């Protein structure tokens, strides 16, 4: 009986240690994925261009207001227009972040599966890790294989007089679609 118990105990220990085999774990820095990957850079550049176009419109509006400082209707119309512009910029920021995050998640999952990792962890939340487990550069290289484009957003130009059919603020042409 003791022999059978000893054999059973040995078998259980063998199976238990087999189940505890070391898992392959990798670490990435998501901020670097966004900032250093080509898709991330394209998203940042897209947002910079949109912001520059909005700043150009702001300069135009300021010039018009300086020429007619007492025109409260003009001032109110411009203010309403720029609130609309800001909403467009915020919506574009969300689209860019969502698209890049989606690409990151897909790339990380594909990379994890392809390279046999059990888990890929965020380096920002770890207190310490072996730098050899950091695969950020490799994931950036994988992300760079995917071409990402963003449709330009056209802001309607500011004019001094409201359109005859438009008594409210001019609206920006907001039909941007991010494309892969």
For each residue, the residues with C-beta under 8 A, 3 or more apart:
1: 4 5
2: 5 6
3: 6 7
4: 1 7 8
5: 1 2 8 9
6: 2 3 9 10
7: 3 4 10 11
8: 4 5 11 12
9: 5 6 12 13
10: 6 7 13 14
11: 7 8 14 15
12: 8 9 15 16
13: 9 10 16 17
14: 10 11 17 18
15: 11 12 18 19
16: 12 13 19 20
17: 13 14 20 21
18: 14 15 21
19: 15 16
20: 16 17
21: 17 18
22:
23: 118 119
24: 115 116 117 118
25: 117 118 119 120 121 133
26: 112 115 117 119 120 121 133 134 135
27: 120 121 122 123 126 129 133 134 135 136
28: 32 33 108 120 121 122 123 134 135 136 139
29: 32 33 122 123 124 134 136
30: 33 34 104 122 124
31: 34 35 124
32: 28 29 35 36 136 140
33: 28 29 30 36 37 40 104 136 139 140 143
34: 30 31 37 40 43 100 104
35: 31 32 40 41 44
36: 32 33 40 41 140
37: 33 34 40 41 100 140 143 144
38: 41 42 143 144 148
39: 42 43 99 100 103 143 144 146 147 148
40: 33 34 35 36 37 43 44 100 143
41: 35 36 37 38 44 45
42: 38 39 45 46 148 149 150
43: 34 39 40 46 47 96 97 99 100 148 150
44: 35 40 41 47 48 96
45: 41 42 48 49
46: 42 43 49 50 92 96 150
47: 43 44 50 51 89 92 93 96
48: 44 45 51 52
49: 45 46 52 53 152
50: 46 47 53 54 88 89 92 153
51: 47 48 54 55 89
52: 48 49 55 56
53: 49 50 56 57 153 155
54: 50 51 57 58 82 85 86 89 155
55: 51 52 58 59
56: 52 53 59 60
57: 53 54 60 61 81 82 85 155 157 158
58: 54 55 61 62 82
59: 55 56 62 63
60: 56 57 63 64 157 158
61: 57 58 64 65 78 81 82 158
62: 58 59 65 66
63: 59 60 66 67
64: 60 61 67 68 74 78 158 160
65: 61 62 68 69 71 74 75 78
66: 62 63 69
67: 63 64
68: 64 65 71 74 160
69: 65 66
70:
71: 65 68 74 75
72: 75 76
73: 76 77
74: 64 65 68 71 77 78 160
75: 65 71 72 78 79
76: 72 73 79 80
77: 73 74 80 81 162 169 170
78: 61 64 65 74 75 81 82 158 169
79: 75 76 82 83
80: 76 77 83 84 168 169
81: 57 61 77 78 84 85 158 169 170 171
82: 54 57 58 61 78 79 85 86
83: 79 80 86 87 169
84: 80 81 87 88 169 171 172
85: 54 57 81 82 88 89 155 172
86: 54 82 83 89 90
87: 83 84 90 91
88: 50 84 85 91 92 153 155 172 174
89: 47 50 51 54 85 86 92 93
90: 86 87 93 94
91: 87 88 94 95 174
92: 46 47 50 88 89 95 96 150 153 176
93: 47 89 90 96 97
94: 90 91 97 98
95: 91 92 98 99 150 176 178
96: 43 44 46 47 92 93 99 100 150 178
97: 43 93 94 100 101
98: 94 95 101 102
99: 39 43 95 96 102 103 148 150 178 180
100: 34 37 39 40 43 96 97 103 104 148
101: 97 98 104 105
102: 98 99 105 106
103: 39 99 100 106 107 143 146 148 180
104: 30 33 34 100 101 107 108 139 143
105: 101 102 108 109
106: 102 103 109 110
107: 103 104 110 111 139 142 143 146
108: 28 104 105 111 112 120 139
109: 105 106 112 113
110: 106 107 113 114 142
111: 107 108 114 115 117 120 135 138 139 142
112: 26 108 109 115 117 118 119 120
113: 109 110 116
114: 110 111
115: 24 26 111 112 135
116: 24 113
117: 24 25 26 111 112 120
118: 23 24 25 112
119: 23 25 26 112
120: 25 26 27 28 108 111 112 117 135
121: 25 26 27 28 125 126 129
122: 27 28 29 30 125 126
123: 27 28 29 126 129 134 136
124: 29 30 31
125: 121 122
126: 27 121 122 123 129
127:
128:
129: 27 121 123 126 133 134
130: 133
131: 134
132:
133: 25 26 27 129 130
134: 26 27 28 29 123 129 131 137
135: 26 27 28 111 115 120 138 139
136: 27 28 29 32 33 123 139 140
137: 134 140 141
138: 111 135 141 142
139: 28 33 104 107 108 111 135 136 142 143
140: 32 33 36 37 136 137 143 144
141: 137 138 144 145
142: 107 110 111 138 139 145
143: 33 37 38 39 40 103 104 107 139 140 146
144: 37 38 39 140 141
145: 141 142
146: 39 103 107 143 180
147: 39 180
148: 38 39 42 43 99 100 103 178 179 180
149: 42 178 179 180
150: 42 43 46 92 95 96 99 176 178 179
151: 175 176 177 178 179
152: 49 176
153: 50 53 88 92 172 173 174 176
154: 172 173
155: 53 54 57 85 88 172 173
156: 170 171 172 173
157: 57 60
158: 57 60 61 64 78 81 170
159: 162 163 170
160: 64 68 74
161:
162: 77 159 166 167 170
163: 159 166 170
164:
165:
166: 162 163 170
167: 162
168: 80 171
169: 77 78 80 81 83 84
170: 77 81 156 158 159 162 163 166
171: 81 84 156 168 174
172: 84 85 88 153 154 155 156
173: 153 154 155 156
174: 88 91 153 171
175: 151
176: 92 95 150 151 152 153
177: 151
178: 95 96 99 148 149 150 151
179: 148 149 150 151
180: 99 103 146 147 148 149
